[in-house]
Amino acid sequence: MANEKQYRYRTVFVATRGVKEYRASINQYINRHDIVLEIGCEWGTTSELIYPKCKQLIATDISSECILRAKQMRSEIHFETLDVYDLKSALSFGLGFTKMYIDVSGLSGYRSLLDVIALLNTSAAAFPIQAIVVKSGALKDFAKKCVAWDG
Protein backbone atom coordinates (compact mmCIF):
# COMPACT_ATOMS: atom_id res chain seq x y z
CA MET A 1 0.00 0.00 0.00
CA ALA A 2 1.42 3.37 -1.02
CA ASN A 3 1.76 6.17 1.50
CA GLU A 4 1.85 9.93 1.06
CA LYS A 5 5.67 10.11 1.15
CA GLN A 6 6.22 7.50 -1.54
CA TYR A 7 7.51 8.94 -4.83
CA ARG A 8 8.05 12.41 -3.34
CA TYR A 9 11.77 12.48 -3.98
CA ARG A 10 13.02 15.11 -6.41
CA THR A 11 15.35 12.92 -8.45
CA VAL A 12 15.26 13.44 -12.20
CA PHE A 13 15.49 10.23 -14.21
CA VAL A 14 17.28 10.57 -17.55
CA ALA A 15 16.87 7.68 -19.99
CA THR A 16 19.40 7.41 -22.81
CA ARG A 17 19.69 4.99 -25.70
CA GLY A 18 23.14 3.69 -26.48
CA VAL A 19 26.55 4.72 -25.30
CA LYS A 20 26.71 7.84 -27.51
CA GLU A 21 23.67 9.45 -25.84
CA TYR A 22 24.74 8.19 -22.42
CA ARG A 23 28.12 9.89 -22.70
CA ALA A 24 26.71 13.03 -24.36
CA SER A 25 24.56 13.62 -21.26
CA ILE A 26 27.68 14.16 -19.12
CA ASN A 27 28.13 17.74 -20.33
CA GLN A 28 24.56 18.60 -19.37
CA TYR A 29 24.22 16.77 -16.05
CA ILE A 30 27.67 16.78 -14.41
CA ASN A 31 29.24 19.88 -12.86
CA ARG A 32 32.31 20.55 -10.72
CA HIS A 33 30.31 20.34 -7.47
CA ASP A 34 28.90 16.86 -8.12
CA ILE A 35 29.76 13.69 -6.25
CA VAL A 36 29.05 10.92 -8.74
CA LEU A 37 28.41 7.20 -8.33
CA GLU A 38 28.89 5.37 -11.61
CA ILE A 39 27.52 1.85 -11.79
CA GLY A 40 28.66 -0.45 -14.57
CA CYS A 41 31.92 1.29 -15.44
CA GLU A 42 33.58 -1.79 -16.97
CA TRP A 43 37.12 -0.53 -17.82
CA GLY A 44 36.43 3.12 -17.04
CA THR A 45 35.97 4.64 -20.48
CA THR A 46 32.92 6.69 -19.41
CA SER A 47 34.53 7.25 -16.00
CA GLU A 48 37.38 9.00 -17.75
CA LEU A 49 34.84 11.46 -19.24
CA ILE A 50 33.00 12.05 -15.95
CA TYR A 51 36.06 12.36 -13.70
CA PRO A 52 37.41 15.78 -14.80
CA LYS A 53 33.95 17.37 -14.69
CA CYS A 54 32.98 16.50 -11.10
CA LYS A 55 34.19 17.03 -7.55
CA GLN A 56 34.43 13.30 -6.78
CA LEU A 57 33.70 10.04 -8.61
CA ILE A 58 33.39 6.47 -7.45
CA ALA A 59 33.18 4.21 -10.49
CA THR A 60 31.94 0.67 -9.88
CA ASP A 61 31.38 -2.61 -11.66
CA ILE A 62 30.28 -6.07 -10.55
CA SER A 63 33.34 -7.64 -12.22
CA SER A 64 36.46 -7.53 -10.07
CA GLU A 65 38.48 -8.31 -13.23
CA CYS A 66 37.10 -5.19 -14.94
CA ILE A 67 37.85 -3.10 -11.84
CA LEU A 68 41.43 -4.40 -11.71
CA ARG A 69 41.95 -3.49 -15.36
CA ALA A 70 40.30 -0.07 -14.89
CA LYS A 71 42.60 0.69 -11.95
CA GLN A 72 45.63 -0.26 -14.05
CA MET A 73 44.51 1.89 -16.97
CA ARG A 74 43.22 4.90 -15.01
CA SER A 75 44.93 5.01 -11.61
CA GLU A 76 43.72 8.55 -10.80
CA ILE A 77 40.07 7.40 -10.63
CA HIS A 78 38.53 5.66 -7.58
CA PHE A 79 37.20 2.24 -8.69
CA GLU A 80 35.32 -0.28 -6.53
CA THR A 81 33.62 -3.62 -7.09
CA LEU A 82 29.86 -3.25 -6.55
CA ASP A 83 26.66 -4.99 -7.63
CA VAL A 84 24.03 -2.56 -8.94
CA TYR A 85 21.46 -4.01 -6.49
CA ASP A 86 23.73 -3.79 -3.41
CA LEU A 87 22.59 -0.43 -2.07
CA LYS A 88 23.88 -1.24 1.40
CA SER A 89 27.46 -1.33 0.10
CA ALA A 90 26.88 1.81 -1.96
CA LEU A 91 25.63 3.60 1.16
CA SER A 92 28.76 2.43 3.03
CA PHE A 93 30.87 4.76 0.87
CA GLY A 94 29.46 7.47 3.14
CA LEU A 95 29.20 10.08 0.41
CA GLY A 96 26.32 12.36 -0.45
CA PHE A 97 26.10 11.41 -4.10
CA THR A 98 24.43 14.10 -6.18
CA LYS A 99 24.39 12.22 -9.48
CA MET A 100 24.36 8.59 -10.52
CA TYR A 101 25.24 7.05 -13.87
CA ILE A 102 24.04 3.50 -14.60
CA ASP A 103 25.17 1.40 -17.58
CA VAL A 104 24.44 -2.22 -16.78
CA SER A 105 24.12 -4.98 -19.38
CA GLY A 106 20.59 -6.26 -19.65
CA LEU A 107 18.83 -3.05 -18.59
CA SER A 108 18.14 -1.86 -22.13
CA GLY A 109 15.81 -4.66 -23.25
CA TYR A 110 12.04 -4.43 -22.99
CA ARG A 111 11.90 -7.41 -20.63
CA SER A 112 13.94 -5.47 -18.10
CA LEU A 113 11.79 -2.33 -18.02
CA LEU A 114 10.26 -3.12 -14.61
CA ASP A 115 13.73 -3.90 -13.22
CA VAL A 116 15.02 -0.51 -14.42
CA ILE A 117 12.07 1.34 -12.89
CA ALA A 118 12.47 -0.52 -9.60
CA LEU A 119 16.22 0.20 -9.57
CA LEU A 120 15.68 3.91 -10.21
CA ASN A 121 13.01 4.20 -7.51
CA THR A 122 15.10 2.31 -4.96
CA SER A 123 18.21 4.37 -5.72
CA ALA A 124 16.29 7.65 -5.49
CA ALA A 125 14.83 6.57 -2.15
CA ALA A 126 18.25 5.53 -0.78
CA PHE A 127 20.20 8.63 -1.85
CA PRO A 128 19.18 12.32 -1.89
CA ILE A 129 20.29 12.40 -5.50
CA GLN A 130 19.50 15.12 -8.04
CA ALA A 131 19.68 13.02 -11.22
CA ILE A 132 20.15 9.43 -12.30
CA VAL A 133 21.22 8.88 -15.89
CA VAL A 134 20.59 5.34 -17.10
CA LYS A 135 21.42 3.69 -20.42
CA SER A 136 18.14 1.99 -21.25
CA GLY A 137 16.48 2.25 -24.63
CA ALA A 138 13.39 0.52 -23.26
CA LEU A 139 12.98 3.15 -20.53
CA LYS A 140 13.55 5.98 -23.01
CA ASP A 141 10.87 4.63 -25.35
CA PHE A 142 8.46 4.11 -22.45
CA ALA A 143 9.08 7.61 -21.05
CA LYS A 144 8.39 9.22 -24.45
CA LYS A 145 4.89 7.73 -24.35
CA CYS A 146 4.13 8.85 -20.79
CA VAL A 147 2.23 11.98 -19.90
CA ALA A 148 1.73 12.95 -16.27
CA TRP A 149 -1.95 13.75 -15.71
CA ASP A 150 -2.28 17.21 -14.24
CA GLY A 151 -6.04 17.57 -14.19
C-alpha positions as CSV (number, residue, x, y, z in Angstrom):
1,M,0.0,0.0,0.0
2,A,1.4,3.4,-1.0
3,N,1.8,6.2,1.5
4,E,1.8,9.9,1.1
5,K,5.7,10.1,1.2
6,Q,6.2,7.5,-1.5
7,Y,7.5,8.9,-4.8
8,R,8.1,12.4,-3.3
9,Y,11.8,12.5,-4.0
10,R,13.0,15.1,-6.4
11,T,15.3,12.9,-8.4
12,V,15.3,13.4,-12.2
13,F,15.5,10.2,-14.2
14,V,17.3,10.6,-17.5
15,A,16.9,7.7,-20.0
16,T,19.4,7.4,-22.8
17,R,19.7,5.0,-25.7
18,G,23.1,3.7,-26.5
19,V,26.6,4.7,-25.3
20,K,26.7,7.8,-27.5
21,E,23.7,9.5,-25.8
22,Y,24.7,8.2,-22.4
23,R,28.1,9.9,-22.7
24,A,26.7,13.0,-24.4
25,S,24.6,13.6,-21.3
26,I,27.7,14.2,-19.1
27,N,28.1,17.7,-20.3
28,Q,24.6,18.6,-19.4
29,Y,24.2,16.8,-16.1
30,I,27.7,16.8,-14.4
31,N,29.2,19.9,-12.9
32,R,32.3,20.5,-10.7
33,H,30.3,20.3,-7.5
34,D,28.9,16.9,-8.1
35,I,29.8,13.7,-6.3
36,V,29.0,10.9,-8.7
37,L,28.4,7.2,-8.3
38,E,28.9,5.4,-11.6
39,I,27.5,1.8,-11.8
40,G,28.7,-0.4,-14.6
41,C,31.9,1.3,-15.4
42,E,33.6,-1.8,-17.0
43,W,37.1,-0.5,-17.8
44,G,36.4,3.1,-17.0
45,T,36.0,4.6,-20.5
46,T,32.9,6.7,-19.4
47,S,34.5,7.2,-16.0
48,E,37.4,9.0,-17.7
49,L,34.8,11.5,-19.2
50,I,33.0,12.0,-16.0
51,Y,36.1,12.4,-13.7
52,P,37.4,15.8,-14.8
53,K,34.0,17.4,-14.7
54,C,33.0,16.5,-11.1
55,K,34.2,17.0,-7.6
56,Q,34.4,13.3,-6.8
57,L,33.7,10.0,-8.6
58,I,33.4,6.5,-7.5
59,A,33.2,4.2,-10.5
60,T,31.9,0.7,-9.9
61,D,31.4,-2.6,-11.7
62,I,30.3,-6.1,-10.6
63,S,33.3,-7.6,-12.2
64,S,36.5,-7.5,-10.1
65,E,38.5,-8.3,-13.2
66,C,37.1,-5.2,-14.9
67,I,37.9,-3.1,-11.8
68,L,41.4,-4.4,-11.7
69,R,41.9,-3.5,-15.4
70,A,40.3,-0.1,-14.9
71,K,42.6,0.7,-12.0
72,Q,45.6,-0.3,-14.0
73,M,44.5,1.9,-17.0
74,R,43.2,4.9,-15.0
75,S,44.9,5.0,-11.6
76,E,43.7,8.6,-10.8
77,I,40.1,7.4,-10.6
78,H,38.5,5.7,-7.6
79,F,37.2,2.2,-8.7
80,E,35.3,-0.3,-6.5
81,T,33.6,-3.6,-7.1
82,L,29.9,-3.3,-6.6
83,D,26.7,-5.0,-7.6
84,V,24.0,-2.6,-8.9
85,Y,21.5,-4.0,-6.5
86,D,23.7,-3.8,-3.4
87,L,22.6,-0.4,-2.1
88,K,23.9,-1.2,1.4
89,S,27.5,-1.3,0.1
90,A,26.9,1.8,-2.0
91,L,25.6,3.6,1.2
92,S,28.8,2.4,3.0
93,F,30.9,4.8,0.9
94,G,29.5,7.5,3.1
95,L,29.2,10.1,0.4
96,G,26.3,12.4,-0.4
97,F,26.1,11.4,-4.1
98,T,24.4,14.1,-6.2
99,K,24.4,12.2,-9.5
100,M,24.4,8.6,-10.5
101,Y,25.2,7.1,-13.9
102,I,24.0,3.5,-14.6
103,D,25.2,1.4,-17.6
104,V,24.4,-2.2,-16.8
105,S,24.1,-5.0,-19.4
106,G,20.6,-6.3,-19.6
107,L,18.8,-3.1,-18.6
108,S,18.1,-1.9,-22.1
109,G,15.8,-4.7,-23.3
110,Y,12.0,-4.4,-23.0
111,R,11.9,-7.4,-20.6
112,S,13.9,-5.5,-18.1
113,L,11.8,-2.3,-18.0
114,L,10.3,-3.1,-14.6
115,D,13.7,-3.9,-13.2
116,V,15.0,-0.5,-14.4
117,I,12.1,1.3,-12.9
118,A,12.5,-0.5,-9.6
119,L,16.2,0.2,-9.6
120,L,15.7,3.9,-10.2
121,N,13.0,4.2,-7.5
122,T,15.1,2.3,-5.0
123,S,18.2,4.4,-5.7
124,A,16.3,7.6,-5.5
125,A,14.8,6.6,-2.2
126,A,18.3,5.5,-0.8
127,F,20.2,8.6,-1.9
128,P,19.2,12.3,-1.9
129,I,20.3,12.4,-5.5
130,Q,19.5,15.1,-8.0
131,A,19.7,13.0,-11.2
132,I,20.1,9.4,-12.3
133,V,21.2,8.9,-15.9
134,V,20.6,5.3,-17.1
135,K,21.4,3.7,-20.4
136,S,18.1,2.0,-21.3
137,G,16.5,2.2,-24.6
138,A,13.4,0.5,-23.3
139,L,13.0,3.2,-20.5
140,K,13.6,6.0,-23.0
141,D,10.9,4.6,-25.3
142,F,8.5,4.1,-22.4
143,A,9.1,7.6,-21.1
144,K,8.4,9.2,-24.4
145,K,4.9,7.7,-24.3
146,C,4.1,8.8,-20.8
147,V,2.2,12.0,-19.9
148,A,1.7,13.0,-16.3
149,W,-1.9,13.8,-15.7
150,D,-2.3,17.2,-14.2
151,G,-6.0,17.6,-14.2
